[in-house]
Amino acid sequence: MRRPFVFINSAMSLDGKISNERREQVKISSPEDFAVVDRLRAESDAILVGIGTVLSDDPKLTVKNPDLREERVRQGLPPNPVRVVADSLARTPLNAQVLNRDARTVIAVSEQADGERIEKLRKKAEILIAGEKRVNLRALMEYLWEAGVRKLMVEGGSEINHSLIKEGLVDEIRVFYSGIVIGGADAPTLVSGKSFDVPVKFKIKSCEILGNGVAVVWSLR
C-alpha cells in the first residue's frame, strides 16, 4: 500500500507517563522541546490525533511560530498542516478547536458513527467513512496519500499509537523524556491496549539533550 511516512511524537515523564490518572494535560516538555516540536509540525504535511486527545486536550494542532508559518507559505504550502482526527463514533465536539478555520481538517469515522453527527461535522470538516466499527487506519493512510500527504506526524494518544503500531504503520517514534515523575498506576503511557505477542523492535536513530530532558528518535528495525 502507498502511505505517508509516519512518525509518533510524544513527551513522557521519567516514570513513563504521558498524562496523569485523570487524563489531564500535564506540562511535560521543556521550552526547548516545544520549539523542536513546532518545527516538526511545520515540516509535516498532516498531524494525526485520536478522539481521546481531542476530548481531553482540545488541541489546535497548528504551527505556533509565525516565522515557521511564513516559511511554509513561501514554499507554496498552507500556513498549517492538515489536521486529522481518528474518531470512530464521530464524537468530536462541534466547538473543538481542531474545527476552527486555521487549517484543513479531516475526520475519519466508522460506519457505526451517527449519521446526524456526521452531517453536522461535515459542515466544518472533511469526513472520511472507513471501517465498520473502528476507523480503518490503512484506508485512512491511503486516503491521506492520495490527498498529497507524504509526512504524517502523530501527536497521540496512547490508543491511536497502539493501533498504528499494531497495523505496522509507524516508521519512527520520537520521545522527549522529561525530568519529572507523574506517578499513578492508571496513568496513560505511550502505548496502551493489549501487549503485543512479539514486542515490536525499534533502534535508536538519534539522541539530544533539550533543557531538562532528552529527546530520542527511534526507527523501526
Phi and psi in degrees as a GROMACS rama.xvg file:
@    title "Ramachandran Plot"
@    xaxis  label "Phi"
@    yaxis  label "Psi"
@TYPE xy
-91.8413  128.686  ARG-2
-151.141  163.396  ARG-3
-69.5842  162.996  PRO-4
-69.8249  126.437  PHE-5
-116.413  125.801  VAL-6
-132.898  138.03  PHE-7
-90.6331  134.759  ILE-8
-121.449  131.039  ASN-9
-152.996  158.734  SER-10
-115.713  138.532  ALA-11
-137.334  145.432  MET-12
-77.6007  171.967  SER-13
-58.5161  -31.6937  LEU-14
-94.8758  19.2271  ASP-15
80.0895  20.3935  GLY-16
-102.38  143.928  LYS-17
-105.944  -3.41335  ILE-18
-165.769  -176.644  SER-19
-97.5631  -176.704  ASN-20
-64.5503  -22.9877  GLU-21
-87.8363  3.90919  ARG-22
59.0685  33.6188  ARG-23
-87.5073  157.05  GLU-24
-71.3591  122.403  GLN-25
-116.967  133.87  VAL-26
-74.5442  107.752  LYS-27
-110.268  -43.5297  ILE-28
-69.1249  154.09  SER-29
-86.8032  162.487  SER-30
-55.9353  -35.8496  PRO-31
-65.1035  -39.1252  GLU-32
-69.6828  -39.8437  ASP-33
-54.8432  -40.5989  PHE-34
-65.2109  -41.3332  ALA-35
-65.8596  -43.2593  VAL-36
-61.5261  -38.7332  VAL-37
-64.1548  -39.388  ASP-38
-64.1184  -41.5373  ARG-39
-62.9145  -38.9226  LEU-40
-61.2542  -46.2889  ARG-41
-63.0358  -28.3811  ALA-42
-87.9913  -2.83567  GLU-43
-98.9392  155.147  SER-44
-86.0882  -27.1028  ASP-45
-154.843  157.333  ALA-46
-125.531  127.971  ILE-47
-112.617  135.971  LEU-48
-135.73  162.88  VAL-49
-90.9463  166.64  GLY-50
-62.4592  -29.4358  ILE-51
-60.3139  -39.5827  GLY-52
-67.5657  -39.5228  THR-53
-62.5268  -43.4432  VAL-54
-71.8828  -33.3522  LEU-55
-90.4073  -35.583  SER-56
-110.571  -21.8038  ASP-57
48.1956  57.3845  ASP-58
-77.3768  155.852  PRO-59
-86.5647  -29.6731  LYS-60
57.0981  46.7125  LEU-61
-123.56  164.669  THR-62
-78.2538  125.686  VAL-63
-81.6646  -39.3659  LYS-64
-76.0877  119.392  ASN-65
-61.6267  -30.2259  PRO-66
-65.4392  -37.7742  ASP-67
-69.3069  -36.9611  LEU-68
-64.9195  -42.3253  ARG-69
-64.4603  -36.1439  GLU-70
-62.5377  -40.5052  GLU-71
-63.3493  -43.3835  ARG-72
-62.3186  -40.4144  VAL-73
-62.2629  -26.2949  ARG-74
-85.8215  3.03736  GLN-75
83.748  17.0287  GLY-76
-104.928  160.454  LEU-77
-67.2252  158.849  PRO-78
-57.2819  -32.5678  PRO-79
-126.937  151.415  ASN-80
-66.0846  166.138  PRO-81
-66.518  137.974  VAL-82
-100.648  132.522  ARG-83
-126.423  131.202  VAL-84
-121.872  124.395  VAL-85
-87.6416  108.127  ALA-86
-138.251  81.2084  ASP-87
-51.7709  -40.1591  SER-88
-106.768  16.7786  LEU-89
55.2358  49.7474  ALA-90
-93.6441  1.12056  ARG-91
-57.8985  121.83  THR-92
-61.211  142.666  PRO-93
-67.245  -18.4842  LEU-94
-101.75  13.7499  ASN-95
-63.6096  143.078  ALA-96
-64.1533  -24.8207  GLN-97
-67.9037  -11.6733  VAL-98
-100.416  6.82137  LEU-99
-72.7156  -179.071  ASN-100
-87.926  8.08442  ARG-101
-69.0417  -25.0091  ASP-102
-160.03  164.102  ALA-103
-69.7554  139.79  ARG-104
-127.351  133.66  THR-105
-115.69  126.8  VAL-106
-113.413  119.305  ILE-107
-95.7947  124.729  ALA-108
-124.941  169.185  VAL-109
-101.606  174.613  SER-110
-68.7489  -13.3929  GLU-111
-81.3042  -11.4415  GLN-112
-67.0406  145.533  ALA-113
-66.1862  129.829  ASP-114
-61.2521  -38.0645  GLY-115
-66.6054  -39.7285  GLU-116
-63.6895  -40.9405  ARG-117
-60.0617  -44.4877  ILE-118
-65.5642  -35.3763  GLU-119
-67.3488  -41.4561  LYS-120
-69.9184  -31.2152  LEU-121
-62.1044  -23.57  ARG-122
-72.9476  -16.2219  LYS-123
-120.979  -11.3424  LYS-124
-151.996  167.982  ALA-125
-86.2651  130.9  GLU-126
-109.586  130.946  ILE-127
-116.902  122.329  LEU-128
-99.3879  113.162  ILE-129
-147.535  116.747  ALA-130
106.863  145.03  GLY-131
-74.8369  -55.5228  GLU-132
-113.001  -28.5794  LYS-133
-128.807  157.181  ARG-134
-60.7758  129.042  VAL-135
-79.7207  103.353  ASN-136
-67.6189  -31.838  LEU-137
-65.9887  -41.7549  ARG-138
-64.9416  -37.102  ALA-139
-63.403  -43.1331  LEU-140
-62.9093  -41.1499  MET-141
-64.967  -39.6927  GLU-142
-61.9336  -44.6801  TYR-143
-65.9345  -39.0924  LEU-144
-59.5251  -46.5305  TRP-145
-63.501  -26.1619  GLU-146
-84.4562  2.87725  ALA-147
94.9568  7.55058  GLY-148
-82.1838  118.884  VAL-149
-110.603  -22.5383  ARG-150
-131.929  118.004  LYS-151
-115.448  123.091  LEU-152
-97.9862  130.63  MET-153
-108.202  123.863  VAL-154
-116.323  35.0399  GLU-155
103.003  174.514  GLY-156
-102.295  -149.241  GLY-157
-66.845  -30.2035  SER-158
-72.8884  -45.1469  GLU-159
-67.1894  -33.786  ILE-160
-61.0413  -45.7416  ASN-161
-60.4389  -46.7036  HIS-162
-63.3665  -42.3232  SER-163
-65.8204  -43.0143  LEU-164
-65.8576  -41.2048  ILE-165
-59.8229  -37.6767  LYS-166
-83.6084  0.343613  GLU-167
69.7826  35.409  GLY-168
-108.716  10.6289  LEU-169
-111.755  128.84  VAL-170
-98.1883  -36.9038  ASP-171
-143.134  154.994  GLU-172
-130.569  124.279  ILE-173
-110.127  123.079  ARG-174
-123.87  129.351  VAL-175
-96.985  113.29  PHE-176
-90.8481  112.119  TYR-177
-93.2638  154.509  SER-178
-83.6574  47.0009  GLY-179
-129.484  158.434  ILE-180
-120.156  126.644  VAL-181
-99.8465  -42.7033  ILE-182
76.6422  178.309  GLY-183
103.516  113  GLY-184
-61.6382  -30.3176  ALA-185
-102.662  8.40132  ASP-186
-69.663  139.895  ALA-187
-68.3803  146.227  PRO-188
-107.977  -175.558  THR-189
-59.227  -38.0424  LEU-190
-132.868  127.462  VAL-191
-104.985  -152.933  SER-192
76.7562  -172.067  GLY-193
-76.1288  149.924  LYS-194
-62.5721  144.816  SER-195
-75.2155  136.733  PHE-196
-57.986  -40.0046  ASP-197
-119.174  116.019  VAL-198
-53.5451  139.406  PRO-199
-83.9712  123.705  VAL-200
-96.2193  132.308  LYS-201
-122.503  158.083  PHE-202
-122.45  150.123  LYS-203
-68.2724  128.675  ILE-204
-102.171  -39.3175  LYS-205
-158.013  161.815  SER-206
-147.407  133.363  CYS-207
-147.124  132.71  GLU-208
-78.148  127.367  ILE-209
-132.238  98.2974  LEU-210
62.8902  -134.247  GLY-211
-90.0327  53.5469  ASN-212
-175.559  179.566  GLY-213
-132.466  130.602  VAL-214
-100.082  124.213  ALA-215
-121.871  130.729  VAL-216
-105.017  126.975  VAL-217
-114.382  133.701  TRP-218
-111.979  150.965  SER-219
-65.7829  136.603  LEU-220
